[in-house]
Amino acid sequence: MRDGLGPARLRLLGGNVHDELEQRFGIGAKVLAGEVVLPDGTTVDATTTLPAGAHVYFYRDLVDEVEVPFDIPVLYRDDDIVVVDKPHFLATMPRGGHVVQTALVRLRRELGLPELSPAHRLDRLTAGVLLFTARREVRGRYQRLFAEGGTRKTYLARSGGTATVPLPATLRSRIIKYRGQLQAFEEPGEPNAETHVEDMGDGLYRLSPRTGRTHQLRVHMASIGLPIIGDSLYPNVIDVSPDDFGNPLRLLAQRLEFTDPITGEAREFVSSRVLG
């Protein structure tokens, strides 16, 4: 770990490591600078040859990022978990052009917890309750809790549309998202996404997802004539400047409930944020 960031792990095709890294990624200079290492910590040099499937580690060069000008309030913290109230516009963990300006890296630095890891994920544009594990030893227990549907999540969303179906309603559909495409989409087939939608009045809706597909809530709301205010992807893609924080997605992970897999205690965490 270096200043909140772990190294990149790369699976090799096989052969001279310097030549492969230079040809595939243009980073052969990292080998010459002694910045590429084997899993046991041995430094790779210009003569190192490894078989296909071997791994090496190195630190990526960071690019300049637009600073997300919002704090990350901590709702709860103990030796095992940290629960925060994530702001809009901040990704959960490094991906693509968002590395330092992510909840994970910022919290590792602010809290001095190098083993901090997300137990689940919120979209960058979604705010609200987000749980991290603080120690490697408990990470798997909490991640399985979320992966196996052992939590109950409640979201709030605001829309200016008119519902095309009677509410409350449980929406079930098949949602697919391909890597490299901005939008997820619904297609015919066995449903893999389920959301219960309730009308709370004055354009506010309570969403209770039973599954966790990428962009599920945004897709389902748009599909019934209720696109979420501030949504730059659904129903249409809108180009938004990276430094434009003036129109957040009105989607909030408002409540998280579960039985703690370590202590057996009933847990409930509630966001203090209010949708505008």
C-alpha positions in Angstrom: 0.0 0.0 0.0 1.3 3.4 -1.0 -0.6 6.5 0.2 -3.9 4.7 0.2 -3.3 2.9 -3.1 -2.3 -0.7 -3.7 -0.2 -1.8 -6.7 -1.7 -3.0 -10.0 -1.5 -6.8 -10.6 -0.8 -7.9 -14.2 -1.1 -11.3 -15.6 1.6 -11.9 -18.2 1.5 -13.6 -21.6 5.0 -15.0 -21.1 8.5 -14.1 -22.2 10.8 -11.2 -21.4 8.9 -9.0 -19.0 10.4 -5.7 -20.1 9.5 -6.3 -23.7 6.0 -7.4 -22.9 5.2 -4.4 -20.8 6.6 -2.1 -23.4 4.8 -3.6 -26.3 1.4 -4.0 -24.5 1.3 -0.9 -22.3 4.3 1.3 -23.2 5.6 1.0 -19.6 8.9 -0.8 -20.1 10.6 2.2 -18.4 9.1 1.0 -15.1 11.1 -2.2 -15.4 14.3 -0.2 -16.1 13.5 2.0 -13.1 13.1 -1.0 -10.8 9.4 -0.3 -10.2 8.1 -3.7 -11.2 8.2 -6.6 -8.7 7.3 -10.3 -8.4 4.8 -11.6 -5.8 7.7 -12.3 -3.4 9.0 -8.8 -3.7 11.9 -9.5 -6.1 12.6 -6.7 -8.5 12.1 -7.4 -12.2 15.0 -6.3 -14.4 15.6 -6.1 -18.2 16.6 -9.7 -18.4 13.7 -11.2 -16.4 11.7 -13.9 -18.3 8.5 -15.4 -16.9 6.1 -18.0 -18.1 2.6 -17.3 -19.3 0.2 -16.8 -16.4 2.8 -15.3 -14.1 2.0 -12.1 -12.3 3.9 -8.9 -11.6 3.0 -5.8 -9.6 3.6 -2.1 -10.2 2.2 1.3 -9.2 0.3 3.1 -11.9 1.2 6.7 -12.7 -1.6 8.9 -11.4 -3.3 11.4 -13.7 -4.7 14.7 -12.6 -8.3 14.4 -11.3 -11.0 16.9 -10.6 -11.4 17.1 -6.9 -14.8 16.2 -5.6 -15.5 19.1 -3.1 -17.5 17.1 -0.6 -16.7 15.5 2.8 -17.4 11.8 3.6 -19.2 11.8 7.0 -18.6 8.7 9.1 -21.8 7.3 10.5 -20.3 4.4 12.5 -16.9 2.9 13.1 -15.5 0.0 15.1 -12.6 -2.4 14.8 -14.4 -4.4 12.0 -16.4 -1.9 9.9 -16.6 1.7 8.8 -20.0 3.0 7.6 -20.1 6.4 5.8 -22.6 8.7 4.2 -21.1 8.9 0.7 -21.6 12.1 -1.2 -22.8 12.3 -4.8 -20.1 12.4 -7.5 -17.6 10.3 -5.6 -16.9 6.7 -6.9 -16.7 3.9 -4.3 -13.3 2.6 -5.5 -10.7 3.2 -8.2 -11.9 2.6 -11.7 -11.0 4.3 -15.0 -10.1 7.9 -14.5 -11.3 8.0 -10.9 -8.5 6.8 -8.6 -7.6 9.2 -5.8 -11.0 10.9 -5.9 -12.8 7.8 -4.6 -14.3 7.0 -1.3 -11.9 4.1 -0.7 -8.6 6.0 -1.3 -9.7 9.2 0.5 -10.9 7.2 3.5 -7.8 5.1 3.7 -5.8 8.3 3.9 -8.1 10.3 6.2 -8.7 7.4 8.7 -5.2 5.8 8.5 -6.7 2.4 7.6 -4.6 0.8 4.8 -6.7 -2.4 4.8 -10.0 -0.6 4.3 -12.1 -2.3 1.6 -15.7 -1.8 0.4 -18.1 -4.6 1.3 -20.4 -3.4 -1.5 -20.6 -0.6 -4.0 -22.6 2.5 -4.8 -22.5 4.1 -8.2 -20.4 7.3 -8.4 -23.5 9.5 -8.8 -25.5 7.8 -6.0 -25.1 9.2 -2.4 -25.8 7.5 0.9 -24.9 4.6 3.2 -21.8 2.7 2.2 -20.1 0.0 4.3 -16.4 -0.8 4.4 -14.5 -3.5 6.2 -11.5 -2.2 8.3 -9.5 -5.5 8.6 -8.6 -8.1 6.0 -9.6 -10.9 8.4 -13.3 -9.9 8.3 -13.5 -8.8 4.7 -14.9 -12.0 3.2 -17.7 -12.4 5.8 -19.2 -8.9 5.0 -18.7 -9.2 1.3 -20.5 -12.5 1.2 -23.3 -10.9 3.3 -24.0 -8.5 0.4 -23.3 -10.9 -2.4 -25.7 -13.4 -1.0 -28.5 -10.9 -0.5 -28.3 -10.9 3.3 -29.0 -7.1 3.6 -32.1 -4.9 3.2 -31.5 -1.7 1.3 -33.9 1.3 1.0 -33.3 4.1 -1.5 -35.1 7.4 -2.0 -35.4 8.9 -5.5 -37.0 12.1 -6.8 -38.6 12.3 -10.2 -40.6 14.8 -12.1 -42.2 12.3 -14.4 -45.6 10.5 -14.4 -45.7 6.8 -13.6 -47.0 4.6 -16.5 -47.9 1.8 -14.1 -50.0 1.8 -10.9 -47.9 2.2 -7.7 -46.8 0.6 -5.5 -45.4 -2.0 -8.0 -42.7 -4.6 -8.1 -40.7 -4.3 -11.3 -39.0 -7.4 -12.6 -36.9 -7.5 -15.8 -33.6 -8.7 -17.3 -31.0 -5.9 -17.2 -27.7 -6.2 -19.1 -24.7 -3.9 -19.2 -21.7 -4.5 -21.4 -18.2 -3.3 -20.6 -17.4 -0.1 -22.4 -21.0 1.0 -22.8 -22.4 3.8 -20.7 -26.0 2.5 -20.5 -27.5 -0.7 -19.2 -30.6 -2.0 -21.0 -33.5 -4.3 -20.5 -33.9 -7.3 -22.8 -36.3 -10.2 -23.1 -35.5 -13.2 -21.0 -35.4 -14.5 -17.4 -35.6 -11.6 -15.0 -32.4 -10.9 -13.0 -33.4 -7.6 -11.5 -36.3 -6.8 -9.1 -37.3 -3.4 -7.5 -40.3 -2.5 -5.4 -41.4 1.1 -6.0 -43.6 3.1 -3.8 -45.0 6.7 -4.3 -44.3 8.8 -1.2 -45.9 11.9 -2.7 -44.5 15.2 -4.0 -42.3 13.5 -6.6 -40.5 11.3 -4.0 -40.3 7.6 -4.3 -39.1 4.8 -2.1 -37.2 2.0 -3.8 -36.5 -1.4 -2.3 -34.2 -3.5 -4.6 -34.2 -7.2 -4.2 -31.2 -7.6 -6.5 -28.2 -5.4 -7.3 -27.7 -5.1 -11.1 -25.6 -2.2 -12.4 -27.8 0.9 -12.7 -30.9 -1.2 -11.8 -32.8 1.6 -10.0 -32.2 4.1 -12.7 -33.2 1.7 -15.5 -36.3 0.6 -13.7 -37.5 4.1 -12.9 -36.9 5.4 -16.4 -38.8 2.3 -17.8 -42.0 3.4 -16.0 -41.9 7.1 -17.0 -40.1 8.2 -13.8 -36.5 9.1 -14.8 -34.6 10.3 -11.7 -33.9 14.0 -11.7 -30.3 14.7 -12.5 -29.8 11.4 -14.3 -27.3 12.0 -17.2 -27.7 8.5 -18.6 -31.4 7.5 -18.5 -33.4 7.8 -20.6 -30.9 9.8 -22.7 -27.1 10.2 -22.4 -26.3 13.9 -21.6 -22.7 15.1 -21.6 -21.8 16.6 -18.3 -18.5 18.3 -17.5 -16.4 16.5 -14.8 -16.2 19.6 -12.7 -20.0 20.3 -12.8 -21.4 19.4 -9.4 -24.5 21.5 -9.7 -27.1 18.9 -10.6 -26.7 15.7 -8.6 -28.6 12.5 -9.3 -31.5 12.6 -6.9 -30.9 9.0 -5.7 -30.0 8.2 -2.1 -29.1 5.0 -0.4 -31.1 6.0 2.6 -31.1 2.9 4.8 -29.1 -0.3 5.3 -30.2 -3.1 7.5 -28.6 -6.6 8.2 -27.6 -9.1 10.9 -23.9 -8.7 11.6 -22.1 -11.8 10.4 -19.5 -11.4 13.2 -21.5 -10.4 16.3 -25.0 -11.5 15.3 -26.3 -8.1 16.2 -29.1 -6.4 14.2 -27.6 -3.4 12.4 -29.3 -0.4 11.0 -27.6 2.6 9.4 -29.5 5.7 8.1 -28.2 8.5 5.9 -28.5 12.0 7.2 -28.8 13.4 3.7 -32.0 14.9 2.2 -32.8 14.9 -1.5 -33.3 18.3 -2.9 
